Amino acid sequence: MVIVILGPTAVGKTKMSVEIAKKIKGEIINADSTQIYKDLDIATAKIKEEEKENIPHHLFDIKNVNEDYTVYDYQKDCRNKIDEILKKNKTPILAGGTGLYIKAALYDYKFNDDVNNQFEDLTNEEIYNKLKELDENIDIHINNRKRLVRALNYCLNNNLKFSEKEKTDKLLYDTIFIGLTTDRNILYDRINKRVDVMVKDGLLEEAKRIYDSNIRTKAIMTPIGYKELFPFFEGKKSLEECLDLIKQNSRKYAKRQYTWFNNQMKVTWFNVDFDNFNNTINEVYNYIKKESHL
């Protein structure tokens, strides 16, 4: 049995995964593409050491920001971890909000590596626009050039939509999908307040270190919270403008996450009681017990 705890940003997935792991002899596997990388801590809301409560956590901090790491890499690494944990008679718990990572790891998700054109004469934006013409439902970040190239090749070679390729429904594991949700206005308020807390926790200092490093890899340019602050360091925008953009981009990302999960997976959603989180923990635990016959 594999448990997945998913949902939009700022909804409580980290705490829920730890609490459920304590109750069912679980080990947690990161399912957030940004938390794979070392030194990206505050903006990615990575779990702190004291929050782990002695629960084993896997696939956090496994790559440097100047190293490449693909969905295909995650698929292999995550499946290996799932198998390791199951062999110990423990329960793997995937926790995170990167839908494609979860999909690739748990479903019969095949990669077509026949990339025969690198489109070296095209910018990321030009590749993205060509893709949009062929597949209006495409949802790939414009900075993820490798995936943009793969998707465009797939569309051109197969005369099919890349977004349809991702809709495989064959699960490789007995899996329970737990989704955490809340009212949209409450979620947006939590996202806004979390950004303010990140600033107090040292977001500006973390982002400035990254800015000064001059590293501009996918690991740096994809997460929300770093690139938005670069104009502030360059004196082009005020801090307030940059922080507002982080909040705005985070809210948009949460909306895209909902769309992905609802279209791609059979999720049972739980409304989070933020006034008494234990109520939601117990509700989720009782559901898992019922579904898995624990």
FENBEL-V816776 format. One record per pair of residues at least 24 apart in sequence whose C-alpha atoms are under 10 Angstrom apart, sorted by the first residue. I is the first residue (numbers start at 1). GAP is how many residues later the second one is. Records with the same first field share a line. If there is no record, write none. Layout:
I: GAP  GAP
//
This chain:
1: 81  85  88  89  90  91  92  172  173  174  175  291
2: 24  80  83  84  88  89  90  91  92  104  171  172  173  174  175  290
3: 25  88  89  90  91  92  170  171  172  173  174  175  285  289
4: 24  25  27  88  89  90  91  92  98  102  171  172  173  174  175  263
5: 26  88  89  90  91  92  171  172  173  174  175  262  264  279
6: 25  26  88  89  90  91  92  93  96  171  172  173  174  175  251  252  255  261  263
7: 88  89  90  91  92  171  172  173  174  175  247  250  251  253  254  260  262  263
8: 88  89  90  171  172  173  174  179  183  242  243  245  246  247  248  249  250  253
9: 35  36  87  88  89  171  172  178  179  181  182  185  241  242  244  245  246  248
10: 35  87  170  171  177  178  179  180  181  182  183  184  185  240  241  244
11: 168  169  170  171  175  176  177  179  180  243  260  261  263
12: 84  168  169  260  262  265
13: 81  82  83  84  165  166  167  168
14: 31  32  33  37  38  81  82
15: 32  36  37  80  262  266
16: 79  164  261  262  264  265  268  269
17: 35  38  76  77  78  79  264
18: 33  34  35  36  37  38  39  75  77
19: 33  34  36  259  262  263  266
20: 73  261  262  264  265  268
21: 32  34  35  69  70  71  72  264
22: 31  32  33
23: 262
24: 66  67  68  69  261  264  265  270
25: 30  64  65  66  67  68
26: 29  30  31  59  60  63  64  65  66  67  68
27: 27  28  29  30  31  54  55  58  59  63  64  65  66  67
28: 24  27  28  29  30  31  32  53  54  57  63  64  65  66  67
29: 27  28  29  30  31  48  49  52  53  56  63  64  65  66  67
30: 27  28  29  30  31  44  48  63  64  65  66  67  68  71  72
31: 27  28  29  43  47  62  63  64  65  66  67  68  69  70  71  74
32: 27  28  62  63  64  65  66  67  68  69  70
33: 26  27  36  37  38  41  63  64  65  66  67  68  186  189  190
34: 26  27  31  63  64  184  185  186  188  189  190
35: 24  25  26  27  28  61  184  188
36: 24  25  26  27  28  29  33  38  183
37: 24  25  26  27  28  29  30  31  32  182  183
38: 24  25  26  27  181
39: 24  25  26  167  170  171
40: 24  25  163  166  167  170  179  180  183  185  186
41: 157  161  162  165
42: 153  155  156  157  159  160  161  162  163  164  165  183  184
43: 151  152  155  156  158  159  160  161  163  164  180  181  182  183  203
44: 154  159  179  180  181  182
45: 149  150  153
57: 36  37
58: 24  34  35  36
63: 156
64: 155
65: 145  150  151  152  153  154  155
66: 149  150  151  152  153  154
67: 150  151  152
68: 149  150  151
69: 149  150
70: 31  74  76  77
71: 29  30  31  32  33  34  40  76
72: 29  32  33  37  38  39
73: 28  31  32
74: 26  27  28  30  31
75: 25  26  27  28  29  30  31  32  34  35
76: 28  29
77: 28
78: 24  26  27  28
79: 25  26  27  93  94
80: 25
82: 24  91
92: 83
93: 82  83
94: 83
95: 83
97: 82  156  157  160  161  164
98: 159  162  163
99: 157  158  159  160  161  162  165  166
100: 66  160  161  164
102: 159  163
103: 63  64  65  66  68  158  161  162
104: 62  64
105: 66  67  68
106: 63  64  65  66  67  68  69
107: 59  60  61  62  63  64  65  66  158
108: 58  60  61  62  63  64  65
109: 56  57  58  59  60  61  62  63
110: 55  56  58
111: 39  54  55
112: 38  39  41  42  53
113: 37  40  41
114: 36  39  40  43
115: 31  34  35  36  37  38  39  42
116: 33  34  37  38  41
117: 32  33  35  36
118: 27  28  30  31  32  34  35
119: 30  33  34
120: 29
124: 24  25
127: 24  25
128: 24
131: 24  25  30  31
134: 25  26  27  28
135: 25  26  27  28  29
136: 25  26  27
137: 24  25  26  27
138: 24  25  26
139: 24  117  121
141: 77  80  81
142: 76  79  80
143: 74  75  76  77  78  79
144: 73  74  75  77  78
145: 73
146: 72
166: 98
167: 96  97  98
168: 96  97
169: 95  96  97
171: 94
174: 118
175: 91  116  117
176: 90  91  92  111  112  115  116
177: 84  88  89  90  91  92  111
178: 88  89  90  91  92  106  109  110
179: 79  82  83  87  88  89  90  91  92  93  105
180: 87  88  89  90  91  92  100  104
181: 77  88  89  90  91  92
182: 87  88  89  90  91  92
183: 88  89
184: 67  70  71
186: 88
187: 64  67
188: 59  60  62  63  64  66  67
189: 58  62
190: 61
191: 55  56  57  59  60  63
192: 51  52  54  55  56  58  59
193: 54
194: 53
195: 30  48  49  51  52  55
196: 47  51
198: 27
199: 44
203: 26
204: 25  28  29  35
207: 26
208: 24  25
223: 27
224: 24  25  26  29
225: 24  25
//
